[in-house]
Amino acid sequence: MIKVLNTERIPIKLWLKDIEEGALKQAKNVANLPFAFKHVAIMPDCHEGYGMPIGGVLAAKNAIIPNAVGVDIGCGMCAVKTSLTEVSRKTLVNILSDVRTLIPVGFKHHKRKQDISTMPDNNDIAEGGIIEQEFENARDQVGTLGGGNHFIEIQKGSDGHIWIMVHSGSRNIGLKVAEHYNRIAKSINEKWLSKKDRSKDLAHLPIDTREAKDYFKEMKYCIDFAFSNRKLMMQNIKSVFYDHFGTKFNELQFVNIAHNYAVWENHFNTDVIVHRKGATSAKTGEIGIIPGSQGTKSYIVQGKGNPESFMSCSHGAGRILSRKQAKKTLDLKAEKTKLEKHGILHSIRTEKDLDEAPGAYKNIDIVMANQKDLVDILVELTPMAVIKG
């Protein structure tokens, strides 16, 4: 932990030296919620989000906030350690081409619905809810990357092995669930909150309401869907590797984590709903993933179970420039040079891609140094080839 702010109803504990003004204002809003418990934890990759800062951890008593989970419910990472120790640049080029034929990116979906077995079981969902309405539409979205900061990356590990990493979430179904229940929460809160309070975008659902129970069910499904989405993509990526390497390719380890969700946990001897928005669980011994920006290292880590962070850590490097700022201020040639001098097959082509350039993100070395009390680094992963949404 770097510092503690004691200016609000409960303390704000920060794992970074400098926090942007907008994110700090949001953190203070969260800390002043009447049901916020113990303190608010702000991870070293923190930046401004909607309502609650990304890289924030909130423990709440008897309330859940859709905007403290976010619109991409269940978004997260999975990584596979392979038996391979080398991949030539020529082979990498061919692998990327083959992967792109199997995995739609950006706004693209599969041309046909995926097999029902690729979808999570929908036996425990809210009756007449969003999942029920969107289930069939989601069948052509499962196994797709999406846009923004989502990526597929082939990496060389400090353990000598080639790794494959995927970052993606719950696609449109998660967005629909988030927006639906945030509207409901706003409607419920209007009965007793002022217009000023509503402007903070932290409308909550009291946990004993039917709406909160329905949100929990639908959120859980979105988390499962996001995991199924990553698994199907990884399955297709592995099929490409099998085509290129045959029996030389084997999966040695699989890691999966989510970083946008809420869950019941016990902290400081109290049962609370822990909201992790752009933060990952880091319980004692738990294996996790912290990606860098395009062109910088990522990490396989092991949690230390630090109670002060509600046993959490960062979910990545974190943005230092908004998407608009990055496109406006970063130099295309300079950003491409950063990647090409390290031999990385990257996804920066034109100015419109600069929102995902390395210069748009915080220094991952500083981010990792700021959370030495939260995780231990097990493997450093250096990027070799990247597909962006």
C-alpha positions in Angstrom: 0.0 0.0 0.0 1.3 3.5 -0.9 -1.0 5.8 1.0 -4.3 6.2 2.8 -6.9 9.0 2.5 -9.0 9.7 5.6 -11.1 12.5 4.3 -14.3 10.5 3.6 -16.7 8.4 5.6 -14.4 5.4 5.3 -10.7 5.4 4.4 -9.5 5.0 0.8 -6.4 2.9 0.6 -4.3 3.4 -2.5 -1.6 1.2 -4.2 -0.4 4.1 -6.4 1.3 7.4 -5.8 -0.7 9.5 -8.3 -4.4 9.1 -9.1 -6.2 11.1 -11.8 -8.7 13.7 -10.5 -11.8 12.0 -12.0 -10.9 8.6 -10.6 -10.2 10.1 -7.1 -13.6 11.8 -7.2 -15.2 8.5 -8.0 -13.3 6.7 -5.2 -14.5 9.4 -2.7 -18.1 8.9 -3.9 -17.8 5.2 -3.3 -16.2 5.7 0.1 -19.2 7.8 1.2 -21.8 5.2 0.4 -23.7 4.4 3.6 -23.2 0.6 3.0 -19.5 0.7 2.0 -17.6 -1.5 4.4 -14.2 -0.9 6.2 -12.4 0.9 3.4 -12.1 1.2 -0.3 -9.1 -0.3 -2.0 -7.7 1.3 -5.2 -5.3 -0.8 -7.2 -2.2 0.5 -9.0 -3.7 0.4 -12.4 -6.6 2.6 -11.4 -8.2 5.0 -13.8 -11.6 6.7 -14.3 -14.6 4.6 -15.2 -18.4 4.9 -14.9 -19.5 5.5 -11.4 -16.7 3.5 -9.8 -13.0 3.8 -10.9 -11.6 0.9 -12.8 -9.1 -0.8 -10.6 -11.4 -0.3 -7.6 -12.5 -2.8 -4.9 -15.6 -2.2 -2.8 -16.9 -4.3 0.0 -20.6 -3.6 0.6 -23.0 -4.6 3.3 -26.4 -5.8 2.0 -26.2 -3.9 -1.4 -25.0 -4.5 -4.9 -24.1 -1.8 -7.4 -24.3 -2.7 -11.1 -21.9 0.1 -12.1 -19.4 -1.2 -9.5 -19.2 -4.4 -11.6 -19.3 -2.7 -15.0 -20.8 -3.3 -18.3 -18.5 -6.1 -19.4 -19.5 -8.5 -16.7 -17.1 -11.4 -16.2 -14.4 -9.9 -18.4 -11.1 -11.5 -17.7 -8.1 -13.4 -18.8 -7.1 -17.0 -19.6 -3.6 -18.3 -20.4 -2.2 -21.6 -21.5 1.4 -22.7 -21.0 2.4 -24.9 -23.9 5.1 -27.5 -24.4 6.7 -25.4 -27.1 9.8 -23.5 -26.4 10.3 -21.7 -29.8 8.1 -20.4 -32.6 9.6 -18.9 -35.7 8.4 -15.5 -37.0 7.2 -17.0 -40.2 5.1 -19.6 -38.3 3.8 -16.8 -36.1 2.6 -14.9 -39.1 0.8 -18.0 -40.4 -0.7 -18.7 -37.0 -2.2 -15.2 -36.7 -3.7 -15.6 -40.1 -5.3 -18.9 -39.2 -6.6 -17.7 -35.9 -8.3 -14.7 -37.6 -10.2 -17.1 -39.8 -11.6 -18.9 -36.7 -12.2 -16.0 -34.3 -14.2 -13.0 -35.2 -12.9 -9.7 -33.7 -14.4 -6.3 -33.1 -18.1 -6.1 -33.8 -18.0 -9.3 -35.9 -19.9 -12.4 -34.8 -19.9 -16.0 -36.1 -21.9 -16.5 -39.2 -23.7 -19.4 -37.6 -24.8 -20.1 -34.1 -22.3 -22.2 -32.1 -23.2 -25.6 -30.7 -25.4 -25.4 -27.6 -22.7 -27.2 -25.6 -20.4 -24.1 -25.9 -22.9 -22.1 -23.8 -23.2 -22.2 -20.0 -26.1 -24.0 -18.4 -29.1 -21.6 -18.1 -31.2 -23.6 -15.6 -30.8 -20.9 -12.8 -31.6 -17.6 -14.5 -34.1 -14.9 -13.8 -37.5 -15.7 -15.2 -38.2 -13.4 -18.1 -34.8 -11.7 -17.7 -32.2 -10.6 -20.1 -30.5 -14.0 -20.4 -33.7 -15.6 -21.5 -34.2 -12.9 -24.1 -30.6 -12.8 -25.4 -29.7 -16.5 -25.1 -30.0 -17.3 -28.8 -28.3 -14.1 -29.9 -25.4 -15.0 -27.6 -24.8 -18.3 -29.5 -23.2 -16.5 -32.4 -21.1 -14.3 -30.0 -19.6 -17.1 -27.9 -16.0 -17.6 -29.0 -15.5 -14.0 -30.4 -13.0 -11.5 -29.2 -14.8 -8.2 -29.2 -13.1 -4.8 -29.4 -11.5 -2.2 -27.1 -8.6 -3.6 -25.0 -9.4 -7.3 -25.7 -6.6 -9.3 -27.3 -5.1 -12.6 -28.2 -1.3 -12.7 -27.5 1.4 -15.3 -28.1 4.2 -14.9 -25.6 7.6 -16.2 -24.5 7.8 -17.0 -20.8 10.7 -16.6 -18.5 10.2 -20.3 -17.8 11.3 -21.0 -21.4 7.9 -21.9 -22.7 5.5 -20.4 -25.2 2.3 -19.1 -23.7 -1.1 -18.2 -25.3 -3.2 -15.5 -23.6 -6.8 -14.3 -24.3 -8.5 -11.3 -22.8 -12.3 -11.0 -23.4 -15.6 -10.8 -21.7 -19.3 -11.4 -21.9 -19.9 -9.5 -25.2 -23.3 -8.0 -25.8 -25.2 -10.1 -23.2 -23.1 -8.7 -20.4 -23.7 -5.1 -21.6 -27.5 -5.7 -21.8 -27.6 -7.2 -18.3 -25.5 -4.3 -16.8 -27.6 -1.6 -18.4 -30.9 -3.2 -17.6 -30.2 -3.6 -13.9 -28.5 -0.2 -13.6 -31.8 1.3 -14.9 -33.7 -0.6 -12.3 -31.4 0.4 -9.5 -31.8 4.1 -10.5 -35.5 3.8 -10.5 -35.5 2.2 -7.0 -33.1 4.8 -5.7 -35.1 7.7 -7.0 -37.5 7.1 -4.1 -35.0 8.4 -1.6 -31.9 9.8 -3.3 -31.4 13.3 -4.5 -30.6 14.3 -8.1 -27.1 15.1 -7.0 -26.6 11.6 -5.6 -28.0 10.0 -8.8 -25.4 11.9 -10.8 -22.7 9.8 -9.2 -23.8 6.7 -11.2 -23.7 4.5 -8.1 -27.3 3.3 -7.9 -27.6 0.2 -5.9 -30.0 -2.7 -5.4 -30.8 -3.6 -1.8 -29.8 -7.2 -1.4 -33.2 -8.4 0.0 -35.1 -7.3 -3.1 -36.1 -9.5 -6.0 -34.3 -7.3 -8.4 -31.0 -7.8 -6.5 -31.5 -11.6 -6.5 -32.3 -11.5 -10.3 -29.2 -9.4 -10.9 -27.0 -11.9 -9.0 -28.4 -14.7 -11.2 -27.9 -12.9 -14.4 -24.5 -11.6 -13.4 -23.4 -15.1 -12.6 -24.5 -16.3 -16.0 -22.6 -13.5 -17.7 -19.4 -14.5 -15.7 -19.9 -18.1 -16.9 -20.6 -17.0 -20.5 -17.4 -14.9 -20.5 -15.4 -17.9 -19.3 -17.1 -20.1 -22.0 -16.2 -17.4 -24.5 -12.6 -17.4 -23.6 -12.5 -21.2 -23.5 -13.9 -21.6 -27.0 -11.5 -19.1 -28.4 -8.6 -20.9 -26.7 -9.9 -24.2 -28.1 -9.8 -22.7 -31.6 -6.3 -21.2 -31.1 -5.0 -24.5 -29.8 -6.4 -26.2 -32.9 -4.3 -23.9 -35.0 -1.2 -24.7 -33.0 -1.9 -28.5 -33.4 -2.2 -28.0 -37.2 1.3 -26.3 -37.2 3.1 -28.4 -34.6 1.3 -31.7 -34.3 2.3 -33.8 -31.3 5.0 -31.3 -30.4 2.2 -29.1 -29.0 0.7 -29.9 -25.6 -1.1 -27.8 -23.0 0.8 -27.9 -19.7 -1.2 -25.4 -17.6 -4.4 -23.4 -17.9 -5.2 -20.3 -15.8 -8.4 -18.3 -15.9 -9.5 -15.2 -13.9 -12.2 -12.6 -14.1 -12.0 -9.0 -13.1 -15.5 -7.5 -13.4 -17.9 -9.1 -10.9 -19.4 -9.1 -7.4 -19.4 -12.0 -5.0 -20.2 -12.8 -1.4 -16.9 -13.1 0.7 -15.9 -12.9 4.3 -13.5 -10.1 5.2 -12.6 -8.8 8.7 -15.1 -11.5 10.1 -18.0 -10.0 8.1 -19.9 -11.3 5.2 -19.9 -8.7 2.5 -20.4 -8.3 -1.3 -17.0 -7.6 -2.8 -17.2 -5.7 -6.0 -14.1 -6.0 -8.2 -14.2 -3.6 -11.1 -11.0 -4.0 -13.1 -9.4 -5.9 -10.2 -8.7 -9.6 -9.7 -8.9 -11.9 -6.7 -5.5 -12.6 -5.1 -6.2 -15.0 -2.2 -3.3 -16.8 -0.6 -1.8 -19.1 -3.2 -4.3 -18.2 -5.9 -2.8 -18.2 -9.4 -3.7 -15.1 -11.5 -2.8 -13.1 -14.6 -1.8 -9.5 -14.9 -1.4 -8.4 -18.5 0.7 -5.4 -19.6 -0.1 -3.2 -22.6 0.4 -4.2 -26.1 4.2 -4.5 -26.4 5.0 -4.9 -22.7 5.3 -7.8 -20.4 2.5 -9.7 -18.8 2.7 -11.8 -15.6 1.5 -15.0 -14.1 1.2 -14.3 -10.4 0.4 -15.9 -7.1 -1.8 -14.1 -4.6 -0.6 -13.2 -1.1 -4.1 -12.9 0.4 -3.5 -9.3 1.7 -6.6 -8.4 3.7 -6.1 -4.7 3.2 -6.9 -5.1 -0.5 -9.7 -7.5 0.2 -7.3 -10.1 -1.2 -7.2 -8.4 -4.6 -4.7 -7.1 -7.1 -4.6 -5.1 -10.4 -6.1 -6.5 -13.6 -3.5 -5.0 -15.9 -1.4 -1.9 -16.6 -4.3 0.5 -16.6 -4.8 3.4 -18.9 -2.9 6.7 -18.6 -4.6 8.3 -21.6 -8.2 8.1 -22.6 -8.9 6.6 -26.0 -9.6 10.0 -27.5 -6.4 11.5 -25.9 -4.3 8.6 -27.2 -5.5 9.1 -30.8 -5.0 12.8 -30.6 -1.6 13.0 -28.9 0.4 9.8 -29.6 2.7 9.5 -32.6 1.9 6.6 -34.9 5.5 6.1 -36.1 6.9 6.3 -32.6 4.4 3.7 -31.2 5.0 1.3 -34.1 8.8 1.7 -33.7 8.5 0.7 -30.0 6.9 -2.5 -31.0 8.9 -3.3 -34.1 12.3 -2.8 -32.4 11.4 -5.8 -30.2 10.3 -7.9 -33.1 6.6 -8.0 -32.0 4.0 -8.8 -34.6 1.5 -6.1 -33.5 -1.9 -4.6 -34.4 -1.0 -0.9 -34.7 -1.8 0.0 -38.3 -3.3 3.5 -38.4 -4.1 6.4 -36.1 -7.4 4.8 -35.1 -5.4 2.0 -33.5 -3.4 4.4 -31.2 -6.0 4.0 -28.4 -4.4 0.6 -27.8 -0.8 1.6 -28.3 1.8 1.1 -25.5 1.9 4.9 -24.9 -1.8 4.9 -23.8 -1.0 2.7 -20.8 0.8 3.0 -17.5 4.3 1.6 -17.0 3.7 -2.1 -16.1 7.0 -2.2 -14.1 5.7 0.5 -11.8 2.3 -1.1 -11.5 3.9 -4.4 -10.5 6.3 -2.7 -8.0 3.4 -1.0 -6.3 1.7 -4.3 -5.6 4.5 -6.4 -4.2 2.5 -6.8 -1.0 -0.4 -8.3 -3.0 1.2 -10.8 -5.4 4.4 -12.7 -6.2 5.5 -13.0 -9.8 5.8 -16.6 -11.0 6.4 -16.1 -14.7 7.2 -13.0 -16.9 5.6 -13.2 -20.3 7.2 -11.2 -23.2 4.9 -10.6 -26.2 5.7 -12.1 -29.6 2.5 -11.6 -31.6 -0.7 -9.8 -30.9 -4.3 -9.8 -32.3 -6.4 -6.9 -31.1 -10.2 -6.4 -31.3 
